[in-house]
């Protein structure tokens, strides 16, 4: 199974110590099997002037 993560930086390996605690589903590392969904998540960062990266 291939999973994707949309962010403003490349994630070579998840670090749960750095995850935010007060997000929708609690702390963790969010992934999706849908590439297009990860790309859409990157749009949020692009609007803030950052580069969107899908890992």
CHARMM internal coordinates of N, CA and C (Angstrom, degrees):
IC EDIT
DIST 1 N 1 CA 1.4481
DIST 1 CA 1 C 1.5247
ANGL 1 N 1 CA 1 C 108.05
DIST 1 C 2 N 1.3056
ANGL 1 CA 1 C 2 N 116.09
DIHE 1 N 1 CA 1 C 2 N 134.61
DIST 2 N 2 CA 1.4569
ANGL 1 C 2 N 2 CA 122.36
DIHE 1 CA 1 C 2 N 2 CA 176.75
DIST 2 CA 2 C 1.5200
ANGL 2 N 2 CA 2 C 107.76
DIHE 1 C 2 N 2 CA 2 C -102.30
DIST 2 C 3 N 1.3351
ANGL 2 CA 2 C 3 N 116.24
DIHE 2 N 2 CA 2 C 3 N 130.84
DIST 3 N 3 CA 1.4603
ANGL 2 C 3 N 3 CA 122.21
DIHE 2 CA 2 C 3 N 3 CA 178.60
DIST 3 CA 3 C 1.5208
ANGL 3 N 3 CA 3 C 109.15
DIHE 2 C 3 N 3 CA 3 C -123.11
DIST 3 C 4 N 1.3438
ANGL 3 CA 3 C 4 N 116.27
DIHE 3 N 3 CA 3 C 4 N 150.56
DIST 4 N 4 CA 1.4514
ANGL 3 C 4 N 4 CA 122.65
DIHE 3 CA 3 C 4 N 4 CA -176.12
DIST 4 CA 4 C 1.5187
ANGL 4 N 4 CA 4 C 110.34
DIHE 3 C 4 N 4 CA 4 C -125.19
DIST 4 C 5 N 1.3457
ANGL 4 CA 4 C 5 N 114.46
DIHE 4 N 4 CA 4 C 5 N 152.63
DIST 5 N 5 CA 1.4589
ANGL 4 C 5 N 5 CA 121.50
DIHE 4 CA 4 C 5 N 5 CA 177.27
DIST 5 CA 5 C 1.5241
ANGL 5 N 5 CA 5 C 107.26
DIHE 4 C 5 N 5 CA 5 C -135.27
DIST 5 C 6 N 1.3226
ANGL 5 CA 5 C 6 N 117.52
DIHE 5 N 5 CA 5 C 6 N 123.36
DIST 6 N 6 CA 1.4605
ANGL 5 C 6 N 6 CA 122.01
DIHE 5 CA 5 C 6 N 6 CA 177.83
DIST 6 CA 6 C 1.5095
ANGL 6 N 6 CA 6 C 110.59
DIHE 5 C 6 N 6 CA 6 C -95.70
DIST 6 C 7 N 1.3275
ANGL 6 CA 6 C 7 N 116.48
DIHE 6 N 6 CA 6 C 7 N 129.61
DIST 7 N 7 CA 1.4641
ANGL 6 C 7 N 7 CA 120.93
DIHE 6 CA 6 C 7 N 7 CA -176.46
DIST 7 CA 7 C 1.5265
ANGL 7 N 7 CA 7 C 109.41
DIHE 6 C 7 N 7 CA 7 C -154.95
DIST 7 C 8 N 1.3367
ANGL 7 CA 7 C 8 N 116.70
DIHE 7 N 7 CA 7 C 8 N -173.57
DIST 8 N 8 CA 1.4572
ANGL 7 C 8 N 8 CA 121.43
DIHE 7 CA 7 C 8 N 8 CA 175.72
DIST 8 CA 8 C 1.5261
ANGL 8 N 8 CA 8 C 111.09
DIHE 7 C 8 N 8 CA 8 C -102.85
DIST 8 C 9 N 1.3378
ANGL 8 CA 8 C 9 N 116.60
DIHE 8 N 8 CA 8 C 9 N 3.56
DIST 9 N 9 CA 1.4515
ANGL 8 C 9 N 9 CA 120.97
DIHE 8 CA 8 C 9 N 9 CA 175.54
DIST 9 CA 9 C 1.5187
ANGL 9 N 9 CA 9 C 109.71
DIHE 8 C 9 N 9 CA 9 C -147.90
DIST 9 C 10 N 1.3121
ANGL 9 CA 9 C 10 N 116.26
DIHE 9 N 9 CA 9 C 10 N 156.29
DIST 10 N 10 CA 1.4621
ANGL 9 C 10 N 10 CA 121.16
DIHE 9 CA 9 C 10 N 10 CA -179.64
DIST 10 CA 10 C 1.5274
ANGL 10 N 10 CA 10 C 109.55
DIHE 9 C 10 N 10 CA 10 C -71.93
DIST 10 C 11 N 1.3065
ANGL 10 CA 10 C 11 N 116.59
DIHE 10 N 10 CA 10 C 11 N 139.36
DIST 11 N 11 CA 1.4655
ANGL 10 C 11 N 11 CA 122.05
DIHE 10 CA 10 C 11 N 11 CA -179.75
DIST 11 CA 11 C 1.5283
ANGL 11 N 11 CA 11 C 108.23
DIHE 10 C 11 N 11 CA 11 C -116.14
DIST 11 C 12 N 1.3410
ANGL 11 CA 11 C 12 N 117.92
DIHE 11 N 11 CA 11 C 12 N 99.18
DIST 12 N 12 CA 1.4676
ANGL 11 C 12 N 12 CA 119.17
DIHE 11 CA 11 C 12 N 12 CA 179.46
DIST 12 CA 12 C 1.5286
ANGL 12 N 12 CA 12 C 112.41
DIHE 11 C 12 N 12 CA 12 C -70.00
DIST 12 C 13 N 1.3385
ANGL 12 CA 12 C 13 N 116.60
DIHE 12 N 12 CA 12 C 13 N -34.43
DIST 13 N 13 CA 1.4670
ANGL 12 C 13 N 13 CA 121.04
DIHE 12 CA 12 C 13 N 13 CA 174.80
DIST 13 CA 13 C 1.5248
ANGL 13 N 13 CA 13 C 108.26
DIHE 12 C 13 N 13 CA 13 C -154.00
DIST 13 C 14 N 1.3227
ANGL 13 CA 13 C 14 N 118.05
DIHE 13 N 13 CA 13 C 14 N 136.88
DIST 14 N 14 CA 1.4655
ANGL 13 C 14 N 14 CA 121.42
DIHE 13 CA 13 C 14 N 14 CA -177.33
DIST 14 CA 14 C 1.5259
ANGL 14 N 14 CA 14 C 112.12
DIHE 13 C 14 N 14 CA 14 C -63.38
DIST 14 C 15 N 1.3248
ANGL 14 CA 14 C 15 N 115.65
DIHE 14 N 14 CA 14 C 15 N 143.38
DIST 15 N 15 CA 1.4602
ANGL 14 C 15 N 15 CA 122.21
DIHE 14 CA 14 C 15 N 15 CA 176.75
DIST 15 CA 15 C 1.5287
ANGL 15 N 15 CA 15 C 107.04
DIHE 14 C 15 N 15 CA 15 C -125.45
DIST 15 C 16 N 1.3166
ANGL 15 CA 15 C 16 N 117.23
DIHE 15 N 15 CA 15 C 16 N 98.03
DIST 16 N 16 CA 1.4683
ANGL 15 C 16 N 16 CA 121.36
DIHE 15 CA 15 C 16 N 16 CA -176.26
DIST 16 CA 16 C 1.5235
ANGL 16 N 16 CA 16 C 112.79
DIHE 15 C 16 N 16 CA 16 C -67.90
DIST 16 C 17 N 1.3102
ANGL 16 CA 16 C 17 N 117.92
DIHE 16 N 16 CA 16 C 17 N -17.44
DIST 17 N 17 CA 1.4695
ANGL 16 C 17 N 17 CA 121.04
DIHE 16 CA 16 C 17 N 17 CA 176.67
DIST 17 CA 17 C 1.5234
ANGL 17 N 17 CA 17 C 110.95
DIHE 16 C 17 N 17 CA 17 C -64.56
DIST 17 C 18 N 1.3185
ANGL 17 CA 17 C 18 N 117.40
DIHE 17 N 17 CA 17 C 18 N -27.71
DIST 18 N 18 CA 1.4641
ANGL 17 C 18 N 18 CA 121.81
DIHE 17 CA 17 C 18 N 18 CA -175.92
DIST 18 CA 18 C 1.5259
ANGL 18 N 18 CA 18 C 112.84
DIHE 17 C 18 N 18 CA 18 C -96.66
DIST 18 C 19 N 1.3144
ANGL 18 CA 18 C 19 N 118.81
DIHE 18 N 18 CA 18 C 19 N 0.99
DIST 19 N 19 CA 1.4636
ANGL 18 C 19 N 19 CA 120.52
DIHE 18 CA 18 C 19 N 19 CA -177.79
DIST 19 CA 19 C 1.5272
ANGL 19 N 19 CA 19 C 110.60
DIHE 18 C 19 N 19 CA 19 C -72.05
DIST 19 C 20 N 1.3351
ANGL 19 CA 19 C 20 N 114.83
DIHE 19 N 19 CA 19 C 20 N 148.79
DIST 20 N 20 CA 1.4677
ANGL 19 C 20 N 20 CA 120.20
DIHE 19 CA 19 C 20 N 20 CA 178.46
DIST 20 CA 20 C 1.5224
ANGL 20 N 20 CA 20 C 109.78
DIHE 19 C 20 N 20 CA 20 C -76.98
DIST 20 C 21 N 1.3093
ANGL 20 CA 20 C 21 N 117.05
DIHE 20 N 20 CA 20 C 21 N 142.78
DIST 21 N 21 CA 1.4615
ANGL 20 C 21 N 21 CA 121.55
DIHE 20 CA 20 C 21 N 21 CA -175.28
DIST 21 CA 21 C 1.5370
ANGL 21 N 21 CA 21 C 113.09
DIHE 20 C 21 N 21 CA 21 C -85.39
DIST 21 C 22 N 1.3096
ANGL 21 CA 21 C 22 N 117.69
DIHE 21 N 21 CA 21 C 22 N -32.50
DIST 22 N 22 CA 1.4645
ANGL 21 C 22 N 22 CA 120.85
DIHE 21 CA 21 C 22 N 22 CA -171.41
DIST 22 CA 22 C 1.5259
ANGL 22 N 22 CA 22 C 112.03
DIHE 21 C 22 N 22 CA 22 C -106.60
DIST 22 C 23 N 1.3238
ANGL 22 CA 22 C 23 N 116.81
DIHE 22 N 22 CA 22 C 23 N 58.64
DIST 23 N 23 CA 1.4653
ANGL 22 C 23 N 23 CA 122.28
DIHE 22 CA 22 C 23 N 23 CA 174.91
DIST 23 CA 23 C 1.5278
ANGL 23 N 23 CA 23 C 108.52
DIHE 22 C 23 N 23 CA 23 C -113.56
DIST 23 C 24 N 1.3220
ANGL 23 CA 23 C 24 N 116.99
DIHE 23 N 23 CA 23 C 24 N 177.83
DIST 24 N 24 CA 1.4691
ANGL 23 C 24 N 24 CA 122.12
DIHE 23 CA 23 C 24 N 24 CA -171.45
DIST 24 CA 24 C 1.5283
ANGL 24 N 24 CA 24 C 115.06
DIHE 23 C 24 N 24 CA 24 C -46.04
DIST 24 C 25 N 1.3170
ANGL 24 CA 24 C 25 N 117.06
DIHE 24 N 24 CA 24 C 25 N -49.99
DIST 25 N 25 CA 1.4665
ANGL 24 C 25 N 25 CA 120.20
DIHE 24 CA 24 C 25 N 25 CA -175.01
DIST 25 CA 25 C 1.5280
ANGL 25 N 25 CA 25 C 112.41
DIHE 24 C 25 N 25 CA 25 C -112.45
DIST 25 C 26 N 1.3087
ANGL 25 CA 25 C 26 N 117.94
DIHE 25 N 25 CA 25 C 26 N 21.08
DIST 26 N 26 CA 1.4598
ANGL 25 C 26 N 26 CA 122.09
DIHE 25 CA 25 C 26 N 26 CA -179.54
DIST 26 CA 26 C 1.5199
ANGL 26 N 26 CA 26 C 111.44
DIHE 25 C 26 N 26 CA 26 C 85.63
DIST 26 C 27 N 1.3192
ANGL 26 CA 26 C 27 N 115.96
DIHE 26 N 26 CA 26 C 27 N -179.62
DIST 27 N 27 CA 1.4586
ANGL 26 C 27 N 27 CA 119.58
DIHE 26 CA 26 C 27 N 27 CA -177.53
DIST 27 CA 27 C 1.5214
ANGL 27 N 27 CA 27 C 109.97
DIHE 26 C 27 N 27 CA 27 C -67.41
DIST 27 C 28 N 1.3027
ANGL 27 CA 27 C 28 N 115.22
DIHE 27 N 27 CA 27 C 28 N 150.15
DIST 28 N 28 CA 1.4600
ANGL 27 C 28 N 28 CA 120.48
DIHE 27 CA 27 C 28 N 28 CA -179.41
DIST 28 CA 28 C 1.5075
ANGL 28 N 28 CA 28 C 110.63
DIHE 27 C 28 N 28 CA 28 C 157.56
DIST 28 C 29 N 1.2987
ANGL 28 CA 28 C 29 N 116.47
DIHE 28 N 28 CA 28 C 29 N -173.42
DIST 29 N 29 CA 1.4570
ANGL 28 C 29 N 29 CA 123.43
DIHE 28 CA 28 C 29 N 29 CA 179.54
DIST 29 CA 29 C 1.5214
ANGL 29 N 29 CA 29 C 106.44
DIHE 28 C 29 N 29 CA 29 C -120.03
DIST 29 C 30 N 1.3210
ANGL 29 CA 29 C 30 N 116.54
DIHE 29 N 29 CA 29 C 30 N 112.00
DIST 30 N 30 CA 1.4560
ANGL 29 C 30 N 30 CA 121.74
DIHE 29 CA 29 C 30 N 30 CA -173.00
DIST 30 CA 30 C 1.5208
ANGL 30 N 30 CA 30 C 112.19
DIHE 29 C 30 N 30 CA 30 C -87.24
DIST 30 C 31 N 1.3075
ANGL 30 CA 30 C 31 N 115.90
DIHE 30 N 30 CA 30 C 31 N 130.82
DIST 31 N 31 CA 1.4591
ANGL 30 C 31 N 31 CA 123.20
DIHE 30 CA 30 C 31 N 31 CA -179.11
DIST 31 CA 31 C 1.5220
ANGL 31 N 31 CA 31 C 109.94
DIHE 30 C 31 N 31 CA 31 C -130.64
DIST 31 C 32 N 1.3309
ANGL 31 CA 31 C 32 N 115.03
DIHE 31 N 31 CA 31 C 32 N 159.80
DIST 32 N 32 CA 1.4516
ANGL 31 C 32 N 32 CA 120.79
DIHE 31 CA 31 C 32 N 32 CA 175.40
DIST 32 CA 32 C 1.5211
ANGL 32 N 32 CA 32 C 109.34
DIHE 31 C 32 N 32 CA 32 C -140.59
DIST 32 C 33 N 1.3212
ANGL 32 CA 32 C 33 N 117.86
DIHE 32 N 32 CA 32 C 33 N 145.64
DIST 33 N 33 CA 1.4565
ANGL 32 C 33 N 33 CA 119.66
DIHE 32 CA 32 C 33 N 33 CA 174.05
DIST 33 CA 33 C 1.5404
ANGL 33 N 33 CA 33 C 111.76
DIHE 32 C 33 N 33 CA 33 C -81.98
DIST 33 C 34 N 1.3276
ANGL 33 CA 33 C 34 N 116.73
DIHE 33 N 33 CA 33 C 34 N -3.12
DIST 34 N 34 CA 1.4675
ANGL 33 C 34 N 34 CA 122.10
DIHE 33 CA 33 C 34 N 34 CA -176.08
DIST 34 CA 34 C 1.5302
ANGL 34 N 34 CA 34 C 109.35
DIHE 33 C 34 N 34 CA 34 C -103.15
DIST 34 C 35 N 1.3263
ANGL 34 CA 34 C 35 N 116.15
DIHE 34 N 34 CA 34 C 35 N 108.52
DIST 35 N 35 CA 1.4683
ANGL 34 C 35 N 35 CA 121.18
DIHE 34 CA 34 C 35 N 35 CA -177.41
DIST 35 CA 35 C 1.5300
ANGL 35 N 35 CA 35 C 111.50
DIHE 34 C 35 N 35 CA 35 C -57.11
DIST 35 C 36 N 1.3174
ANGL 35 CA 35 C 36 N 116.98
DIHE 35 N 35 CA 35 C 36 N -44.19
DIST 36 N 36 CA 1.4639
ANGL 35 C 36 N 36 CA 120.96
DIHE 35 CA 35 C 36 N 36 CA -177.98
DIST 36 CA 36 C 1.5254
ANGL 36 N 36 CA 36 C 112.01
DIHE 35 C 36 N 36 CA 36 C -61.27
DIST 36 C 37 N 1.3140
ANGL 36 CA 36 C 37 N 117.34
DIHE 36 N 36 CA 36 C 37 N -32.28
DIST 37 N 37 CA 1.4617
ANGL 36 C 37 N 37 CA 121.02
DIHE 36 CA 36 C 37 N 37 CA 177.92
DIST 37 CA 37 C 1.5258
ANGL 37 N 37 CA 37 C 110.15
DIHE 36 C 37 N 37 CA 37 C -67.40
DIST 37 C 38 N 1.3197
ANGL 37 CA 37 C 38 N 117.54
DIHE 37 N 37 CA 37 C 38 N -40.89
DIST 38 N 38 CA 1.4629
ANGL 37 C 38 N 38 CA 120.92
DIHE 37 CA 37 C 38 N 38 CA 177.26
DIST 38 CA 38 C 1.5264
ANGL 38 N 38 CA 38 C 110.64
DIHE 37 C 38 N 38 CA 38 C -65.15
DIST 38 C 39 N 1.3319
ANGL 38 CA 38 C 39 N 116.81
DIHE 38 N 38 CA 38 C 39 N -38.23
DIST 39 N 39 CA 1.4597
ANGL 38 C 39 N 39 CA 120.75
DIHE 38 CA 38 C 39 N 39 CA 177.57
DIST 39 CA 39 C 1.5297
ANGL 39 N 39 CA 39 C 110.17
DIHE 38 C 39 N 39 CA 39 C -63.89
DIST 39 C 40 N 1.3253
ANGL 39 CA 39 C 40 N 117.18
DIHE 39 N 39 CA 39 C 40 N -42.95
DIST 40 N 40 CA 1.4792
ANGL 39 C 40 N 40 CA 120.63
DIHE 39 CA 39 C 40 N 40 CA 178.19
DIST 40 CA 40 C 1.5184
ANGL 40 N 40 CA 40 C 110.89
DIHE 39 C 40 N 40 CA 40 C -62.18
DIST 40 C 41 N 1.3184
ANGL 40 CA 40 C 41 N 117.62
DIHE 40 N 40 CA 40 C 41 N -36.42
DIST 41 N 41 CA 1.4628
ANGL 40 C 41 N 41 CA 120.54
DIHE 40 CA 40 C 41 N 41 CA 178.46
DIST 41 CA 41 C 1.5288
ANGL 41 N 41 CA 41 C 110.39
DIHE 40 C 41 N 41 CA 41 C -63.68
DIST 41 C 42 N 1.3286
ANGL 41 CA 41 C 42 N 116.74
DIHE 41 N 41 CA 41 C 42 N -34.93
DIST 42 N 42 CA 1.4666
ANGL 41 C 42 N 42 CA 121.34
DIHE 41 CA 41 C 42 N 42 CA 179.04
DIST 42 CA 42 C 1.5234
ANGL 42 N 42 CA 42 C 111.98
DIHE 41 C 42 N 42 CA 42 C -64.09
DIST 42 C 43 N 1.3276
ANGL 42 CA 42 C 43 N 117.80
DIHE 42 N 42 CA 42 C 43 N -27.69
DIST 43 N 43 CA 1.4619
ANGL 42 C 43 N 43 CA 121.01
DIHE 42 CA 42 C 43 N 43 CA -179.93
DIST 43 CA 43 C 1.5262
ANGL 43 N 43 CA 43 C 111.23
DIHE 42 C 43 N 43 CA 43 C -56.84
DIST 43 C 44 N 1.3078
ANGL 43 CA 43 C 44 N 117.56
DIHE 43 N 43 CA 43 C 44 N -34.00
DIST 44 N 44 CA 1.4630
ANGL 43 C 44 N 44 CA 121.87
DIHE 43 CA 43 C 44 N 44 CA 178.62
DIST 44 CA 44 C 1.5286
ANGL 44 N 44 CA 44 C 110.40
DIHE 43 C 44 N 44 CA 44 C -58.80
DIST 44 C 45 N 1.3076
ANGL 44 CA 44 C 45 N 116.54
DIHE 44 N 44 CA 44 C 45 N -41.96
DIST 45 N 45 CA 1.4605
ANGL 44 C 45 N 45 CA 120.67
DIHE 44 CA 44 C 45 N 45 CA -179.03
DIST 45 CA 45 C 1.5224
ANGL 45 N 45 CA 45 C 111.43
DIHE 44 C 45 N 45 CA 45 C -74.10
DIST 45 C 46 N 1.3190
ANGL 45 CA 45 C 46 N 117.01
DIHE 45 N 45 CA 45 C 46 N -35.46
DIST 46 N 46 CA 1.4623
ANGL 45 C 46 N 46 CA 120.58
DIHE 45 CA 45 C 46 N 46 CA 178.37
DIST 46 CA 46 C 1.5188
ANGL 46 N 46 CA 46 C 110.88
DIHE 45 C 46 N 46 CA 46 C -62.97
DIST 46 C 47 N 1.3325
ANGL 46 CA 46 C 47 N 116.88
DIHE 46 N 46 CA 46 C 47 N -37.67
DIST 47 N 47 CA 1.4680
ANGL 46 C 47 N 47 CA 120.22
DIHE 46 CA 46 C 47 N 47 CA 178.18
DIST 47 CA 47 C 1.5216
ANGL 47 N 47 CA 47 C 111.17
DIHE 46 C 47 N 47 CA 47 C -64.59
DIST 47 C 48 N 1.3218
ANGL 47 CA 47 C 48 N 116.94
DIHE 47 N 47 CA 47 C 48 N -23.07
DIST 48 N 48 CA 1.4694
ANGL 47 C 48 N 48 CA 122.32
DIHE 47 CA 47 C 48 N 48 CA 178.83
DIST 48 CA 48 C 1.5304
ANGL 48 N 48 CA 48 C 112.20
DIHE 47 C 48 N 48 CA 48 C -92.74
DIST 48 C 49 N 1.3546
ANGL 48 CA 48 C 49 N 115.91
DIHE 48 N 48 CA 48 C 49 N 8.15
DIST 49 N 49 CA 1.4551
ANGL 48 C 49 N 49 CA 120.22
DIHE 48 CA 48 C 49 N 49 CA 177.38
DIST 49 CA 49 C 1.5179
ANGL 49 N 49 CA 49 C 114.33
DIHE 48 C 49 N 49 CA 49 C 84.22
DIST 49 C 50 N 1.3170
ANGL 49 CA 49 C 50 N 117.39
DIHE 49 N 49 CA 49 C 50 N 10.95
DIST 50 N 50 CA 1.4606
ANGL 49 C 50 N 50 CA 120.38
DIHE 49 CA 49 C 50 N 50 CA 178.66
DIST 50 CA 50 C 1.5234
ANGL 50 N 50 CA 50 C 109.10
DIHE 49 C 50 N 50 CA 50 C -103.89
DIST 50 C 51 N 1.2968
ANGL 50 CA 50 C 51 N 115.70
DIHE 50 N 50 CA 50 C 51 N 163.44
DIST 51 N 51 CA 1.4671
ANGL 50 C 51 N 51 CA 120.95
DIHE 50 CA 50 C 51 N 51 CA 178.67
DIST 51 CA 51 C 1.5302
ANGL 51 N 51 CA 51 C 108.83
DIHE 50 C 51 N 51 CA 51 C -85.22
DIST 51 C 52 N 1.3102
ANGL 51 CA 51 C 52 N 117.27
DIHE 51 N 51 CA 51 C 52 N 131.59
DIST 52 N 52 CA 1.4569
ANGL 51 C 52 N 52 CA 121.04
DIHE 51 CA 51 C 52 N 52 CA 176.91
DIST 52 CA 52 C 1.5276
ANGL 52 N 52 CA 52 C 110.24
DIHE 51 C 52 N 52 CA 52 C -87.87
DIST 52 C 53 N 1.3186
ANGL 52 CA 52 C 53 N 117.09
DIHE 52 N 52 CA 52 C 53 N 131.85
DIST 53 N 53 CA 1.4654
ANGL 52 C 53 N 53 CA 122.27
DIHE 52 CA 52 C 53 N 53 CA -178.49
DIST 53 CA 53 C 1.5249
ANGL 53 N 53 CA 53 C 109.73
DIHE 52 C 53 N 53 CA 53 C -130.75
DIST 53 C 54 N 1.3139
ANGL 53 CA 53 C 54 N 116.69
DIHE 53 N 53 CA 53 C 54 N 132.70
DIST 54 N 54 CA 1.4595
ANGL 53 C 54 N 54 CA 121.48
DIHE 53 CA 53 C 54 N 54 CA 174.86
DIST 54 CA 54 C 1.5210
ANGL 54 N 54 CA 54 C 107.76
DIHE 53 C 54 N 54 CA 54 C -101.26
DIST 54 C 55 N 1.3229
ANGL 54 CA 54 C 55 N 115.81
DIHE 54 N 54 CA 54 C 55 N 122.11
DIST 55 N 55 CA 1.4667
ANGL 54 C 55 N 55 CA 121.22
DIHE 54 CA 54 C 55 N 55 CA 177.48
DIST 55 CA 55 C 1.5125
ANGL 55 N 55 CA 55 C 108.62
DIHE 54 C 55 N 55 CA 55 C -102.48
END
COOR INIT
IC SEED 1 N 1 CA 1 C
IC BUILD
